[in-house]
Structure formats: structure tokens, C-alpha cells
């Protein structure tokens, strides 16, 4: 099975679905007829560890090597037979292959329980309801795995984590010293499992080039371990690192020791750089011998004459999104990923539960102005959308390949116009799909657009409310106001689309008063039901954001201007105008957890904090007033008019006022009807057929008006705003 390229995702990312980078690369290489095999070694290590043999070996190792165990670990070791007996049934259940096990799991006598279960809510019915047995069982099974994880971290490998490994070694590592020192130590228990799997694959695949994708700090250590092993045992095989971590952290790399583990490190979009790597590998020329092929590398670090060099001389252009191919998930163990429910947060649940095909609507961000974001980097700065037709083509290919019809569009912020076009194309093709994505809460998301998105299968959106303060939103250049966010979240909620808000505290110059006022805004939005999920994170200054590049414009000061030889992204800064933001962390998260449970709305904000906070200056009905503002009912001539419903049945009757036609409509839930005079009825039957989503042509409001007048009718606006048309507006006549 010799392949030119072996693309690897190192441990660990998600348990429930593969990180998409290697699938994107394999899809691109397919367009070049370059053979590639890819693997998610994270899920393979997890499955090896959490198996009957894996736990048998684990407990034997602990008994031989560990002393002075904590009371919790002693309990787990004492129950080892119960864990070994139950583990494979639990893993099959979490893979969706053993659903009936939920009955015995929920009886709470099947799984051995340690400390994680002591944190269990007394009443799980709030979270899962009386009918949510599968979900409740997933949550209990997750706690069971987390107990085992606690044992591993205490007795075997302190670096272990289900979605990250040795993350601390890769986070804000300006110097390579600590990570390099760890790599000189003997293999950890997890390293041995990883290398056993890697050995088997390298023997079979025999690649010329190994590509290691490192999206997060929690993948970095394992990536270096993989590179280290390959360089020792397969010195002729070239090894390259790419992905989110080097793209943001390693742009000023200068430590030569890194290249004991890798031959190349590429930045930003990987397609063209990888193509140049393959050309370089095929040539006998060596670096340093004049202007050989090696000097045509694109956005690539390598070692030349003992020094780290960044080469970006290639004339090869980056590929357009229409040219990169469809992500290819073949080779991956798609039916063996496990769905877990760690915490009761609706959006985090979607991250960790279910299998999602990952796609991108648009490269980069169409907004590209947020001052906390890395907008100077190409992955944000260069915006390029894909056509709705091509997106749907790729969706259909991936459904056929993976058997899954769930899609997570991993955009920085999905463009509203493209979302509209995609929704129409999905409906036109009659695709049964489920999808979710990240957005900006901008006013383009009207009531009608949200109804269209829902009809196409959209189930959730996430977006940045950030600091719920109009002053700070303006400083962030978010381009929205709190009132606008409230109106947009209401539109999504009314359509039945779940809304998750990213919330931020600690932005430069943010005061304690603004933090408290922001919390009050969030409280009101949850109380009114227009937010269903959220997460607070503390502001971090990054080197490639406007705040990081021009801190003086935001009244803060970088504590140091020195540039490390390894990773450089997160910056330490002083904010003389702000407040001590760390102290707010616990109270913000505690309050949010309660709000997501639907409780605590009447509690004073002070109750969430153990120190004195200022009283909020936000009116108790601020968000309610924002929602009561009148929508602009005026329709622009260029607005698109779409009918989601079916063709009506007609029945004509004669009255003193002339012939009246009753149009009866059936939707999935009910039947409704309207009565109009016959000529208006005839026009409605014809125009509804023309503006139906089954047709490729989309009519504008101006074209609909012209059709009305061509039909011999007058006073279009009077009819458009009539009771009959308003009824149709309630049942799928959309203005977009």
C-alpha cells in the first residue's frame, strides 16, 4: 500500500469526529493524482487504551509502578475487574453500536463509580428529560471514562487528556527548552501506545513525505514525538508540520533544534506549499547548492547550512477554493469515533456528540475587522467564498462517502448571502441534512432568512457577542450593537435554531462596571429565551491582532517586546485603565451555568461573586425594549421573494361580490386556507409556482410586482400588505 504522502493528526483532538485538516489535504492531493493515506492517531490511541486488553495492561502497569495512591485511585484499582468487564460494551455504546446498553447504564448499577460521579447532579431529568435515556447514559458513561482519565493522570501520565496531550508544554512556549527537555526523556505510557500504532502504519504505507497537522497546543508534543521516531527509524522520509499552531505561533521560529524532529514547517494554506515540498523531495539537489528546486519552497521553514531559513520564493500561486477538491474522509475510522456528553452545555454538546462532516463555506472572514482577532494573517485576511452549487456538490460527495448527513461549517464567520444561497440550493436538491456554523450577529439575519435556514436543516449558530457593551463593541470594531444582537438572536430562536454566544471579559480598558453591565445584558437575554448557550473566556492579546500590534491605540502596554526563538503569539500586557479581570472569572461562569439551567434570573448579580461589585447601570427591561422596536416592513425592490410551501388546492365559489377562490395549503403540521377574489387567486397560484424553491430562478420583489401588473392587476402594494398575503408570510412566503 505504498503511498507518496502519509498525513497524520497526532493525539488528541476530538473523540466524536475527526479534525478535518488531513481530509482537506487528501482531497486536494486527489486532484493532483498524488497518493495519500491519512490517519487520526488520537482516536486510535484512545481505542487501544480503552479496551479490555488496554485496561488490563494499564492496571498491571499501575500495580507494578505506583505507590501511595489517592483514595480515589485506590477505589478505581479495587474495582478494576468491573472496569475491564464493562469497557468494551461502554465504548460500543458510545460509538452508537450498542444502544440498548443505555437501559442498564441508567439503572446506575452497571458502571463502577468514582469521584466524577460525586459531582453528579441529583436530578438529571432537568438535563435529559424523562425520555432522554440515551443522552443520560452517554453522560454517565462519560463520567466513567473521566474517572479512568483521572487515574491515568495521577498514576501513569500527568500529561493525559481526552482532547489534548501535554498541552502545557505547547502553550505560550516562547522557548523550546522545556518541550525539548521532555522529548529527551523516555517514552511515556501514552507514547508507547502511540508508537506501536505508528510503527504498524509506517511499515504498511512506506511514504516519501509525512505531513503532521498540529491544530492546537495539545497536539504539539505528540507531533514532535512522531517526528522524532520517524527521523530515527526512517531517515530518508521527509517530515513536515503544518496547521493552526504553527500558523499562529511559529511565524518567527529560529531554534535550530526544532529541525531535529522536522524537515519542514509550512505556514497558512497548505496546498501549494505541500505541492512544492513534493517537487523538492523528487529532486536530487540539496539545499545550499545554488538555486535548486529547494529554493522554490513556498511559505516554508527549513534548515539550511545550520540555520533556520524561511523560504517563500515559489511562483506557484495559492489555489482557489473551487480548485482544492472535496475533503476525503476515506481511511479514517469513521464508525469508531465515540460521542460523549461532558457537561450540560448545548453547544459544547454539539462539539463532543455526533459525527460531523466538516466543510468551509468561505476562506477567511468577510468582516475582518475585529481588533482582538488575528486579522493580519492570511487565514483570516484573504476572503474567498465558494459557490452554493459547489458546496452542495461537495456535501453530496461527502454524504455518499461517509454515510453521514450532518455538517459543521468551520468558517470564521459564515457570510449571510452565501448561507441564503446554500439554503436555497439544499432545499432545491431536496437534501436531508443537518448543519451548523459560526456567524456574526448582523442585521442581515432577518426573521425570514432564519426561517429559510431552518427549512434547509440549520439547527444551531454560534457567534461573538463578546463584551455586551456598546462602547467596547465599538472599540473591538465588532460592527454590531447589543440591541442588534438581541434582535438577531430572537430571529434565530423564533425559527427554532439554537444560539450560542461567545462572551469575553477583560478587553483593554474594560472596567468592573462594564463587566457587571455586560453580565446583566447576558442575564436578560437568557431570561427572555433568546440565548440558549454561552461561554465566557478571558481576553488574550495575540501578536497578530490589532491590539497586539498597536497596543498604544488601546491604552495598554506590552510587558515585553522580546521575541522568543520558538512560539510567539500570546502576549503579556498591562492595562492601567482596566480592572483585575481574573477575579471575575468564577462568578461569570457560575452565573452563566445557572442561566443555562433556566434558574437564578431573580438573584442579584452580587450573589455570584465573593467580593463587592458595582451595581449594574443597565435598565431591567433594556433587552425587552430593544426587542419591541418596530421592524422595518418596507421591502426593497431588490429583495428576493421565495415560497417554501406547496402548491395550493383551489375551490371556487360565487358570492354577491363575485367569484371567490379558496386556496388551501398543507404544510407538515397543519392545513390553512385564504380567500381572495378569483383573479387574485389565479395570480397567486401562478406566482407561488414561479417563486417556489424548486425553481433555479429567484424572483425579486420588483419582478413579482411587474408580474402582478402584467397579469392585469393594480395596487400591488395594497394587495401585498393585505391579510391574505400576511397569512402566507406566516407560512413560508419569505422576503430575503
C-alpha positions in Angstrom: 0.0 0.0 0.0 2.9 2.3 -0.6 1.7 6.0 -0.7 3.5 9.2 -1.5 2.1 11.1 1.4 1.1 10.0 4.9 -0.9 12.7 6.7 -1.3 12.5 10.4 -3.4 14.1 13.1 -1.5 13.4 16.4 -3.2 12.8 19.8 -5.5 14.4 20.8 -8.3 16.5 19.3 -12.0 15.4 19.4 -13.3 12.0 20.3 -16.5 12.2 18.3 -15.3 13.3 14.9 -12.0 13.7 13.1 -10.3 17.0 12.8 -10.7 17.9 9.1 -7.2 19.1 8.1 -5.9 15.9 6.8 -9.2 15.2 5.0 -8.8 18.6 3.2 -5.2 17.8 2.2 -6.1 14.3 0.9 -9.0 15.8 -1.1 -6.5 18.3 -2.6 -3.9 15.6 -3.4 -6.6 13.6 -5.1 -7.0 16.4 -7.7 -3.2 16.1 -8.4 -3.3 12.3 -8.6 -0.9 12.1 -5.7 -1.5 9.0 -3.5 -2.1 9.8 0.2 -3.1 7.9 3.3 -4.3 9.7 6.4 -4.9 8.8 10.0 -6.2 10.2 13.2 -3.8 8.6 15.7 -5.6 10.3 18.6 -8.8 8.1 18.2 -6.6 5.1 17.6 -4.7 5.6 20.8 -7.9 6.1 22.7 -9.4 2.9 21.4 -6.3 1.0 22.2 -6.2 2.3 25.7 -9.9 2.0 26.5 -10.3 -1.7 25.5 -10.3 -4.9 27.5 -6.6 -5.5 26.8 -5.7 -1.9 27.2 -7.2 -1.6 30.7 -5.7 -5.0 31.7 -2.3 -3.7 30.8 -3.0 -0.3 32.4 -3.9 -1.8 35.8 -1.0 -4.1 35.7 1.4 -1.2 35.0 -0.1 0.8 37.9 0.2 -2.1 40.3 3.9 -2.6 39.4 4.9 1.1 39.3 2.6 3.2 41.5 2.6 3.6 45.3 0.9 6.0 47.7 -2.3 6.2 45.6 -5.0 8.7 46.4 -8.2 7.4 47.9 -10.0 7.8 44.5 -7.3 5.9 42.6 -7.3 3.1 45.2 -11.1 2.8 44.7 -10.7 2.5 40.9 -7.9 0.0 41.2 -10.0 -2.0 43.6 -12.8 -2.0 41.0 -10.5 -2.9 38.1 -12.4 -6.1 37.3 -15.6 -4.1 36.8 -13.9 -1.6 34.6 -12.2 -4.3 32.5 -15.5 -6.2 32.2 -17.5 -3.2 31.2 -15.2 -1.1 29.0 -15.8 -2.6 25.6 -19.6 -2.6 26.0 -19.4 1.1 27.0 -17.2 2.0 24.1 -19.5 0.3 21.7 -22.4 2.2 23.2 -20.6 5.5 22.8 -19.9 4.5 19.2 -23.6 4.1 18.6 -23.4 0.3 18.1 -24.9 -0.9 21.4 -27.9 1.5 22.1 -29.8 -0.9 24.4 -27.0 -0.7 27.0 -28.5 2.7 27.9 -31.1 0.9 30.0 -28.6 -0.8 32.3 -26.3 2.3 32.4 -29.2 4.4 33.6 -30.1 1.9 36.3 -26.7 3.1 37.8 -25.7 -0.4 38.9 -23.7 -1.4 35.8 -20.9 1.2 35.8 -18.3 1.4 38.6 -18.4 4.9 40.1 -15.5 7.0 41.5 -15.1 10.7 42.2 -16.6 12.1 39.0 -20.0 10.7 40.0 -19.9 12.5 43.3 -20.3 15.7 41.2 -23.4 14.4 39.5 -26.5 16.5 39.7 -29.1 14.9 41.9 -31.7 15.4 39.3 -30.6 14.6 35.7 -34.2 15.0 34.5 -33.6 18.7 34.0 -30.8 17.9 31.5 -32.2 14.9 29.8 -35.9 14.7 30.5 -37.9 11.5 31.2 -37.4 10.3 27.6 -33.7 11.2 27.2 -32.3 7.8 28.3 -29.6 7.6 25.5 -28.3 11.1 26.4 -28.4 10.4 30.2 -26.5 7.1 29.6 -23.9 9.0 27.5 -23.4 11.4 30.3 -22.9 8.7 32.8 -20.6 6.8 30.5 -18.6 10.0 30.0 -18.1 10.3 33.8 -17.0 6.7 33.9 -14.3 7.4 31.3 -13.3 10.6 33.1 -12.8 8.6 36.3 -10.3 6.4 34.3 -8.7 9.5 32.9 -8.2 10.8 36.5 -6.5 7.5 37.3 -4.2 7.8 34.3 -3.2 11.3 35.1 -2.4 10.5 38.7 -0.6 7.2 38.2 0.6 6.8 34.7 0.9 10.1 32.7 0.2 13.5 34.1 0.0 14.9 30.5 -3.0 12.9 29.6 -6.3 14.5 28.5 -9.1 13.2 26.2 -8.9 16.2 23.8 -5.3 17.4 24.4 -2.0 15.9 25.4 0.8 17.8 27.2 -0.9 21.0 26.3 1.0 23.0 28.9 4.3 22.3 27.0 2.9 23.9 23.9 1.0 26.8 25.3 2.9 30.2 25.2 6.2 28.4 24.8 8.5 31.3 23.8 11.4 29.0 24.4 11.8 25.4 23.1 13.8 24.4 26.2 11.1 22.8 28.2 9.5 20.9 25.4 12.9 19.8 24.1 13.8 18.6 27.5 10.6 16.5 27.7 11.4 15.0 24.3 14.8 13.8 25.6 13.1 11.7 28.3 12.0 8.1 27.9 8.6 7.5 26.2 5.6 7.9 28.4 3.0 5.2 28.7 0.9 7.0 26.1 3.9 7.5 23.8 4.4 3.7 23.8 0.8 3.2 22.7 1.2 5.8 20.0 4.5 4.4 18.6 3.1 0.9 18.4 0.3 2.2 16.1 2.7 4.4 14.2 5.2 1.5 13.6 2.4 -0.6 12.1 1.3 2.1 9.7 4.8 3.2 8.6 5.6 -0.5 7.7 2.5 -0.7 5.5 2.4 2.8 4.0 6.1 3.4 3.3 5.6 7.1 2.5 8.0 9.6 1.0 6.6 12.5 2.9 4.8 12.6 6.3 2.6 15.6 7.0 1.7 16.2 10.6 -1.1 18.6 11.3 -0.9 20.4 14.6 -4.1 22.5 15.1 -3.7 23.1 18.9 -1.0 23.2 21.6 -2.5 19.9 22.9 -1.2 18.1 19.7 2.3 19.6 19.7 4.2 17.2 22.0 2.9 14.1 20.2 3.7 15.7 16.8 7.3 16.1 17.9 7.4 12.5 19.3 6.1 11.2 15.9 8.7 13.3 14.0 11.4 12.2 16.4 10.6 8.5 15.8 10.4 8.8 12.0 13.7 10.7 11.8 15.4 8.0 13.8 13.9 4.9 12.1 13.1 6.3 8.6 15.8 8.9 8.0 15.1 9.1 4.2 11.4 10.0 4.8 10.8 13.8 5.0 8.6 15.1 7.8 6.7 18.4 7.7 4.5 20.2 10.2 1.5 22.4 9.3 -1.7 23.5 10.8 -3.2 26.1 13.2 -0.5 26.0 15.8 2.5 26.8 13.5 0.3 29.3 11.5 -0.2 31.4 14.6 2.7 30.5 17.0 5.8 29.7 14.9 5.9 32.6 12.4 9.2 33.8 13.9 10.8 30.4 14.6 14.6 30.4 14.9 15.5 27.5 17.2 17.6 25.0 15.1 16.7 22.2 17.5 13.2 22.0 16.1 14.7 20.6 12.9 16.0 17.5 14.7 12.3 16.5 14.5 11.1 18.0 11.3 12.5 18.8 7.9 9.9 21.4 7.0 7.3 23.6 8.7 4.7 25.2 6.4 2.5 28.2 7.1 -1.1 29.1 6.2 -2.9 27.3 3.4 -1.2 24.0 2.9 -2.0 23.0 -0.7 0.6 25.0 -2.7 3.4 24.6 0.0 2.9 20.8 0.0 3.0 20.6 -3.7 6.4 22.4 -3.6 7.6 20.0 -0.9 6.8 17.1 -3.1 8.7 18.7 -6.0 11.7 19.2 -3.7 11.7 15.7 -2.5 11.7 14.4 -6.1 14.9 16.3 -6.9 18.5 15.1 -6.1 19.6 18.7 -5.4 20.4 19.6 -1.8 19.8 22.8 0.0 22.7 25.3 -0.2 23.8 24.2 -3.7 22.8 27.3 -5.6 19.3 28.0 -6.7 18.0 24.5 -6.8 14.4 23.4 -6.6 14.6 23.6 -2.8 14.8 27.3 -3.0 11.4 27.4 -4.7 9.6 26.4 -1.5 6.5 28.3 -0.6 5.9 29.7 3.0 8.2 27.0 4.5 10.8 27.0 7.3 13.7 24.6 6.9 17.3 24.2 8.0 20.0 25.4 5.5 23.7 25.4 6.4 22.9 25.0 10.1 20.4 28.0 10.3 16.7 28.2 10.2 15.5 29.8 7.0 12.0 30.9 5.9 11.6 30.4 2.1 8.8 31.9 0.2 10.2 32.1 -3.3 7.8 29.9 -5.2 6.0 31.3 -8.1 3.3 28.7 -7.6 0.0 30.5 -6.8 -2.3 29.5 -4.0 -5.2 27.5 -5.1 -8.7 28.9 -5.2 -11.3 27.2 -3.1 -13.0 25.9 -6.2 -9.8 24.1 -7.0 -8.9 22.3 -3.8 -11.2 19.4 -4.2 -13.7 17.8 -1.8 -12.4 16.7 1.7 -11.8 13.0 1.6 -12.5 11.1 4.8 -11.7 7.7 3.5 -9.0 5.8 5.5 -10.4 7.3 8.8 -12.2 5.0 11.2 -15.4 6.9 10.9 -17.6 4.3 12.6 -15.3 4.1 15.7 -15.4 7.6 17.0 -17.1 8.0 20.3 -19.8 10.5 21.3 -19.6 11.9 24.8 -21.6 14.4 26.9 -19.1 16.0 29.2 -21.1 19.0 30.6 -24.6 20.2 30.1 -24.0 23.0 27.7 -26.0 22.8 24.4 -23.2 24.0 22.1 -20.4 22.1 23.8 -22.7 19.1 23.5 -22.6 19.5 19.7 -18.8 19.7 19.7 -18.5 16.4 21.5 -21.5 14.4 20.4 -22.3 13.1 17.0 -20.3 12.7 13.8 -20.0 15.9 11.7 -18.6 16.3 8.2 -16.5 19.4 8.2 -16.7 21.9 5.4 -15.9 25.6 4.8 -18.3 28.0 3.1 -15.7 30.7 2.7 -11.9 31.0 3.2 -11.1 33.8 5.6 -13.5 36.3 7.2 -15.8 38.6 5.2 -15.7 41.1 8.1 -12.1 41.0 9.1 -12.1 44.0 11.4 -12.3 42.6 15.0 -9.4 44.1 16.9 -8.8 41.1 19.1 -8.6 38.7 16.1 -5.5 37.7 14.1 -6.8 39.6 11.1 -3.3 40.3 9.8 -2.8 36.6 8.9 -3.9 35.2 5.6 -6.3 32.6 7.0 -8.4 35.5 8.2 -7.4 38.3 5.8 -7.9 36.6 2.5 -11.6 36.2 2.0 -12.8 33.8 -0.8 -16.3 32.3 -0.8 -17.3 29.1 -2.5 -20.4 28.9 -4.7 -23.5 27.3 -3.2 -23.7 24.9 -6.1 -20.1 23.7 -5.5 -20.8 23.5 -1.7 -23.8 21.3 -2.3 -21.8 19.1 -4.8 -19.2 18.6 -2.1 -21.9 17.9 0.5 -23.4 15.2 -1.7 -20.0 13.6 -2.3 -19.2 13.5 1.4 -22.6 12.0 2.3 -22.0 9.3 -0.3 -18.5 8.7 1.1 -19.1 8.9 4.9 -22.8 7.9 5.2 -23.3 10.9 7.4 -25.5 13.9 6.6 -24.5 16.2 9.5 -22.3 19.1 8.5 -20.3 21.6 10.6 -19.2 24.6 8.5 -16.0 25.6 10.2 -16.0 29.2 8.9 -14.5 32.2 10.8 -17.9 33.8 10.1 -20.3 32.4 7.5 -21.5 35.1 5.1 -25.3 35.6 5.3 -25.7 35.9 1.5 -23.9 32.6 0.9 -25.9 31.0 3.7 -29.0 32.1 1.9 -27.8 30.7 -1.4 -26.7 27.5 0.2 -30.1 27.0 2.0 -32.0 27.5 -1.3 -29.7 25.0 -3.1 -30.1 22.4 -0.3 -33.9 22.8 -0.5 -33.9 22.7 -4.3 -31.9 19.5 -4.3 -34.1 18.0 -1.6 -31.1 17.1 0.6 -31.9 15.9 4.1 -29.1 17.4 6.0 -28.4 18.9 9.4 -25.9 21.7 9.7 -24.5 24.4 12.0 -21.9 27.1 11.8 -20.3 30.3 13.2 -21.7 33.7 12.3 -21.6 37.4 13.1 -24.8 38.7 14.7 -25.5 41.2 12.0 -28.8 42.6 10.9 -28.8 40.6 7.6 -30.2 37.7 9.7 -33.8 38.7 9.4 -36.8 36.7 10.6 -37.4 35.4 7.1 -33.7 34.5 6.4 -33.7 32.5 9.7 -36.8 30.7 8.7 -35.2 29.7 5.4 -32.0 28.5 7.1 -34.1 26.4 9.4 -36.0 24.9 6.5 -32.7 23.8 4.9 -31.6 21.9 8.0 -29.7 24.6 10.1 -30.0 23.7 13.7 -27.6 26.0 15.5 -25.3 29.0 15.2 -22.6 30.4 17.3 -21.4 34.0 17.3 -19.4 36.5 19.2 -21.4 38.8 21.5 -18.0 39.3 23.2 -18.3 42.2 25.7 -22.0 43.1 25.8 -21.2 46.8 26.0 -21.7 49.2 23.1 -18.6 51.2 23.9 -16.4 48.1 23.9 -18.1 46.6 20.9 -17.2 49.7 19.0 -13.6 49.5 20.3 -13.5 45.9 19.2 -14.9 47.0 15.8 -17.4 44.2 16.0 -19.8 46.2 13.8 -22.9 45.3 16.0 -24.7 46.7 19.0 -26.2 44.8 21.9 -29.7 45.7 20.8 -28.9 44.4 17.3 -27.5 41.2 18.7 -30.7 40.7 20.7 -32.9 41.2 17.7 -30.9 38.7 15.6 -30.8 36.1 18.4 -34.6 36.4 18.7 -34.9 35.8 14.9 -32.9 32.6 15.2 -34.7 31.4 18.3 -38.1 32.0 16.8 -37.0 29.9 13.8 -36.0 27.1 16.2 -32.3 27.5 15.7 -30.2 27.3 18.8 -27.9 30.2 19.6 -24.6 30.1 21.4 -22.8 33.3 22.3 -19.1 33.7 22.8 -18.6 36.1 25.7 -15.5 38.0 26.6 -14.2 39.8 29.6 -11.0 41.6 30.2 -10.8 43.6 27.0 -8.4 46.6 27.3 -9.8 49.5 29.3 -12.8 47.4 30.4 -13.9 48.4 33.8 -15.6 46.5 36.6 -18.7 48.4 35.9 -18.7 47.4 32.3 -18.2 43.7 33.2 -21.1 43.8 35.6 -23.3 45.6 33.0 -22.3 43.0 30.4 -23.4 40.2 32.7 -26.7 42.0 33.2 -27.2 42.1 29.4 -26.5 38.4 29.2 -28.8 37.7 32.1 -31.7 39.5 30.3 -31.1 37.6 27.1 -31.2 34.3 28.7 -34.2 35.2 30.8 -36.1 36.2 27.6 -35.1 32.9 26.0 -33.2 34.4 23.0 -29.9 32.8 24.0 -29.7 29.1 24.8 -25.9 28.6 25.3 -22.8 30.7 26.0 -19.3 30.6 27.3 -17.2 33.3 29.0 -13.5 33.5 28.1 -10.9 36.0 29.2 -9.4 38.3 26.6 -5.9 37.2 25.4 -3.7 39.6 23.5 -2.2 37.9 20.5 0.8 39.1 18.4 -1.1 39.2 15.1 -4.2 41.2 16.2 -4.5 45.0 16.0 -4.4 45.1 19.8 -1.2 43.1 19.9 0.4 45.1 17.0 -0.7 48.6 18.2 -1.4 48.3 21.9 -0.9 52.0 22.5 -4.1 52.6 20.5 -6.0 50.6 23.1 -4.3 52.3 26.1 -2.4 49.2 27.1 1.3 48.3 27.2 3.1 45.1 26.2 5.2 43.9 29.2 8.0 42.8 26.8 8.9 43.4 23.2 11.3 40.4 23.1 10.7 37.7 20.5 11.3 34.1 21.5 13.0 31.5 19.4 10.1 29.1 19.4 6.4 30.1 19.8 5.3 33.7 19.8 1.6 34.5 19.9 0.1 35.2 23.4 1.4 38.5 24.8 1.6 39.7 28.4 0.3 43.2 28.8 -0.6 45.9 31.4 -3.9 47.6 31.4 -3.7 50.8 33.6 -7.3 51.8 32.9 -9.0 48.4 33.3 -9.7 46.2 36.4 -8.5 43.0 37.9 -10.3 40.7 35.5 -9.1 37.4 36.9 -11.3 37.9 39.9 -14.5 37.9 37.8 -13.9 34.5 36.2 -15.6 32.2 38.6 -18.6 34.4 39.2 -19.2 34.9 35.5 -19.1 31.2 34.7 -21.2 30.2 37.7 -23.9 32.7 36.8 -23.9 31.5 33.2 -24.2 27.9 34.2 -27.3 28.8 36.3 -28.8 30.9 33.4 -28.4 28.0 31.0 -30.3 25.9 33.5 -33.1 28.5 33.5 -32.6 29.5 37.1 -31.1 32.4 39.0 -32.6 35.2 37.0 -34.0 36.9 40.1 -30.8 36.6 42.1 -28.9 39.9 42.5 -25.7 39.9 40.4 -23.8 40.4 43.6 -24.7 36.8 44.7 -22.5 35.3 42.1 -19.3 37.0 43.4 -17.4 36.7 46.7 -16.2 40.3 46.5 -18.0 43.6 46.2 -19.1 44.5 42.7 -20.7 47.7 41.5 -24.5 47.8 40.9 -25.5 47.4 37.3 -26.5 50.6 35.4 -28.5 48.6 32.8 -32.2 49.0 33.0 -34.1 45.8 33.9 -36.0 45.9 30.7 -33.2 47.0 28.4 -33.3 43.9 26.1 -37.0 43.7 26.2 -37.3 47.3 24.9 -34.7 46.5 22.2 -36.9 43.6 21.1 -40.0 45.7 21.0 -38.6 48.1 18.4 -40.6 48.0 15.2 -39.1 46.0 12.3 -38.8 47.8 9.0 -41.6 46.3 7.0 -40.7 48.2 3.8 -39.5 45.8 1.2 -36.6 46.8 -1.1 -37.1 46.3 -4.9 -34.1 44.0 -5.0 -35.3 41.7 -2.1 -35.7 38.1 -3.0 -39.1 36.5 -2.7 -39.3 32.8 -2.0 -42.2 30.4 -1.3 -41.3 27.4 0.9 -44.8 25.9 0.8 -46.6 23.5 -1.5 -49.0 24.1 -4.4 -52.4 25.0 -3.1 -55.7 23.3 -3.9 -58.3 25.7 -5.2 -62.1 25.9 -4.8 -64.2 28.5 -6.5 -67.5 29.9 -5.0 -69.8 32.6 -6.1 -70.9 35.4 -3.8 -72.6 38.8 -4.3 -69.2 40.3 -4.7 -68.3 37.9 -7.5 -66.3 34.8 -7.7 -64.1 33.9 -4.7 -61.4 31.3 -4.7 -60.3 29.5 -1.6 -56.7 28.4 -1.6 -56.0 25.5 0.7 -52.4 24.7 1.8 -50.9 21.7 3.5 -47.7 22.0 5.5 -46.1 19.4 7.7 -48.1 20.4 10.7 -51.4 21.8 9.7 -53.7 22.9 6.9 -54.6 26.5 6.4 -56.5 28.5 3.7 -57.0 32.0 2.4 -59.9 33.5 0.4 -59.3 36.1 -2.3 -61.2 37.1 -5.4 -60.6 34.9 -8.4 -58.2 37.0 -10.4 -56.0 37.5 -7.3 -56.3 33.7 -6.7 -55.3 32.9 -10.2 -52.3 35.2 -9.9 -51.3 33.7 -6.6 -51.3 30.2 -7.9 -49.1 31.2 -10.8 -46.6 33.4 -8.8 -46.3 30.9 -6.0 -45.3 28.3 -8.5 -42.7 30.6 -10.0 -41.1 31.6 -6.7 -41.1 28.1 -5.3 -37.8 26.9 -4.1 -37.9 24.0 -6.6 -37.0 26.6 -9.3 -33.5 27.8 -10.0 -34.5 31.4 -10.8 -35.0 33.6 -7.8 -37.5 36.4 -8.3 -37.0 39.9 -6.8 -39.8 41.9 -5.2 -39.6 44.2 -8.3 -40.1 41.3 -10.6 -43.0 40.0 -8.6 -44.7 43.4 -8.7 -44.1 43.6 -12.5 -45.7 40.1 -12.9 -48.7 41.3 -10.9 -49.2 44.3 -13.1 -48.6 42.3 -16.3 -51.4 40.0 -15.0 -53.7 43.0 -15.4 -53.9 43.8 -11.7 -53.5 47.2 -9.9 -52.4 48.4 -6.5 -49.8 45.8 -5.9 -48.6 47.3 -2.6 -52.2 47.3 -1.3 -52.5 43.6 -2.0 -49.0 42.7 -0.8 -49.8 44.1 2.7 -53.3 42.5 2.8 -54.5 40.0 5.3 -54.3 37.1 2.8 -50.6 37.8 1.9 -49.7 38.3 5.6 -51.1 34.8 6.3 -48.9 33.4 3.6 -46.0 35.3 5.2 -46.7 33.3 8.3 -46.5 30.0 6.5 -43.4 30.3 4.2 -43.7 33.3 1.9 -40.3 34.8 2.6 -38.7 38.2 1.8 -34.9 37.8 1.7 
